[in-house]
């Protein structure tokens, strides 16, 4: 009896690349597990089916396995994992066709071949997805860096315009209204040419902003800047230039830093509140100042015939560009009114933002002074 070799209950399962063994031996001590010519040798002292004794077994695998053995002993069992030399499905575990009496399938981990194929495919897909995400990390960093720098440059440009105009307003008073174009136009040209990227970015999928709202805003501003102010010297000394530039820059010095912080996942609640509260009075004021500039330019285009469209002799000499601007004026108000009905969404919860600014009396005063010119 003393020479009888005791074997523990061993349960097995497989995957395409691995073999799992669960040895029913609690409180195992003196563990000795090794591979000898593709045969797994096991011996240990522990509590098994025959009480507290020394147990051992050997298993000659069906196909070659790697020499590394991973095992973990717990209070209830010993878990062993062996990797196959070649990843493929085995018909059985051992080289001998007759299954050892102590060996049984581990139904807790058991998969048939089709299930294992699905699991393997899922792991491959997960690996591919992980590689794709890792490969996109440099792209995401480049994208964030580009958007951050773009918003920073625009913020600095409009800040320069705003500060320049504010200082000149305090020093010169109303006299600063008449030379705004000559002192700030170059920077405004730069900023508005850069703003064309705001139309391109949605097309490239860099931002979630809609393409058409960006196109309408950038096109509308550039018509005012390049066509109304840039092409007509008579308009460049008008106070309307001051109000248009000042209102544009007042909006942008809050909008661009808001987007800068969003690029790096940061929010400054005061800036967010200012960005969405000041938008309420500044946006319609900007629309009105642009409309005043267009209206003031109509007689100049009629007189100079600049940009007039030639017509057949039967219809007359040419169509004044002022008619096109009148149509543009109607479309501009329709577009701006639509935007006012759907203002930018507030990213904060209503409990976290102070009351929104109302339309103050000072706005009415500015509007009256603008229309008086």
URDA-V911282 format. One record per backbone hydrogen bond with DSSP energy under -0.5 kcal/mol. NH is the residue of the N-H (numbers start at 1). CO is the residue of the C=O. E is the energy in kcal/mol with one decimal. If there is no record, write none. Layout:
nh: <NH,NH>
co: <CO,CO>
e: <E,E>
This chain:
nh: <4,6,6,10,11,12,13,15,19,20,21,22,23,23,24,24,25,26,27,28,28,29,32,34,36,39,40,41,42,43,44,45,46,47,48,48,51,53,53,55,55,56,57,59,61,61,62,66,70,71,72,74,74,78,79,80,81,82,83,84,85,86,88,88,95,103,104,106,107,109,110,116,117,118,119,120,121,122,123,124,125,126,127,128,129,130,131,132,133,134,135,136,137,137,138,139,140,141,142,143,144,145,146,147,148,149,150,151,152,153,154,155,156,157,158,159,160,161,162,163,164,165,166,167,168,169,170,171,172,173,173,175,176,177,178,179,180,181,183,184,185,188,189,190,191,192,193,194,195,196,197,198,199,200,201,202,203,204,205,206,207,214,215,216,217,218,219,220,221,222,223,224,225,226,227,227,228,229,230,233,235,236,236,238,241,242,243,244,245,246,247,248,249,250,251,252,253,254,255,256,258,259,260,261,262,263,264,264,265,266,269,272,273,274,275,276,277,278,279,280,281,282,283,284,285,286,287,288,289,290,291,292,293,294,295,296,297,298,298,299,301,302,303,304,305,308,309,310,311,315,316,319,320,323,324,325,326,327,328,329,330,331,332,333,334,335,336,337,338,339,340,341,342,343,347,352,353,360,363,364,365,366,367,368,369,370,371,372,373>
co: <1,4,54,102,22,104,20,18,82,13,80,11,21,78,9,22,23,47,75,25,74,45,43,41,39,36,59,34,57,32,55,29,53,26,46,51,48,46,51,44,53,6,42,40,38,59,93,83,81,69,79,72,77,23,72,21,70,19,68,17,64,64,16,86,60,100,10,12,105,106,106,112,113,114,115,116,117,118,119,120,121,122,123,124,125,126,127,128,129,130,131,132,133,134,134,135,136,137,138,139,140,141,142,143,144,145,146,147,148,149,150,151,152,153,154,155,156,157,158,159,160,161,162,163,164,165,166,167,168,168,169,172,173,174,175,176,177,236,179,180,181,184,185,186,187,188,189,190,191,193,194,195,196,196,197,198,199,200,202,201,201,210,211,212,213,214,215,216,217,218,219,220,221,222,222,223,223,224,225,231,232,232,233,235,238,238,239,240,241,242,243,244,245,246,247,248,249,251,251,252,254,255,256,257,258,259,260,261,262,261,267,268,269,270,271,272,273,274,275,277,277,278,279,280,281,282,283,284,285,286,287,288,289,290,291,292,293,294,295,295,297,298,299,300,301,305,319,308,317,312,312,309,318,320,320,321,322,323,324,325,326,327,328,329,330,331,332,333,334,335,336,337,338,340,345,349,350,358,360,360,361,362,363,364,365,366,367,368,370>
e: <-1.3,-0.6,-0.5,-2.9,-2.3,-2.2,-1.9,-2.5,-3.0,-3.1,-2.9,-2.9,-0.5,-3.0,-3.0,-0.6,-1.9,-2.3,-1.2,-0.5,-0.6,-3.7,-2.2,-2.0,-2.8,-0.8,-3.1,-3.3,-2.4,-1.6,-2.3,-3.1,-2.6,-2.7,-0.8,-2.4,-1.5,-2.3,-1.0,-3.1,-0.5,-2.6,-1.9,-2.0,-2.0,-0.7,-2.1,-3.0,-2.3,-0.5,-2.6,-0.5,-3.2,-2.1,-3.1,-2.9,-3.3,-2.3,-0.6,-2.1,-2.1,-0.5,-1.4,-1.0,-2.6,-1.5,-2.0,-3.2,-1.1,-1.5,-0.8,-2.5,-2.3,-2.0,-2.5,-2.8,-2.7,-2.5,-2.2,-2.3,-2.6,-2.5,-2.4,-2.7,-2.9,-2.4,-2.3,-2.6,-2.6,-2.6,-2.5,-1.3,-0.9,-0.5,-0.6,-0.5,-3.2,-2.5,-2.5,-2.9,-2.7,-2.4,-2.6,-2.6,-2.7,-2.4,-2.6,-2.4,-2.2,-2.7,-2.4,-2.3,-2.5,-2.4,-2.7,-2.2,-2.2,-1.8,-2.7,-3.0,-2.5,-2.5,-2.4,-2.8,-2.1,-2.1,-2.1,-2.1,-3.1,-0.5,-1.6,-1.3,-1.6,-1.8,-1.1,-0.6,-0.5,-0.7,-1.2,-2.0,-2.0,-2.1,-3.1,-2.1,-2.6,-2.5,-2.1,-2.3,-1.6,-1.0,-2.0,-1.8,-1.5,-1.3,-3.0,-0.5,-0.7,-1.6,-0.9,-2.3,-0.6,-1.2,-2.5,-2.8,-2.2,-2.6,-2.5,-2.5,-2.3,-2.3,-2.2,-1.7,-2.8,-2.7,-0.7,-1.3,-2.0,-2.2,-2.2,-0.6,-1.1,-0.8,-0.6,-1.6,-1.5,-0.6,-1.8,-2.6,-2.7,-2.8,-2.3,-2.4,-2.5,-2.0,-1.7,-2.2,-2.1,-1.1,-1.8,-2.2,-1.3,-1.9,-2.3,-2.3,-1.7,-1.7,-0.8,-0.7,-1.4,-3.0,-0.6,-2.4,-2.6,-2.5,-2.9,-2.1,-2.3,-2.4,-0.6,-1.1,-0.6,-2.3,-2.1,-0.7,-1.6,-2.7,-2.1,-2.5,-2.5,-2.2,-2.3,-2.6,-1.9,-2.2,-2.7,-2.5,-1.2,-1.0,-0.7,-0.6,-2.3,-2.2,-2.2,-2.8,-1.9,-1.6,-2.7,-0.5,-1.8,-1.4,-1.1,-3.4,-0.6,-1.3,-0.7,-2.0,-2.0,-1.9,-2.6,-2.5,-1.7,-2.4,-2.8,-2.1,-2.1,-2.6,-2.8,-2.5,-2.0,-1.8,-2.3,-1.6,-0.9,-0.5,-0.5,-1.9,-0.7,-1.1,-0.8,-1.0,-2.1,-2.2,-2.4,-2.5,-2.3,-2.2,-2.3,-1.1,-1.1>
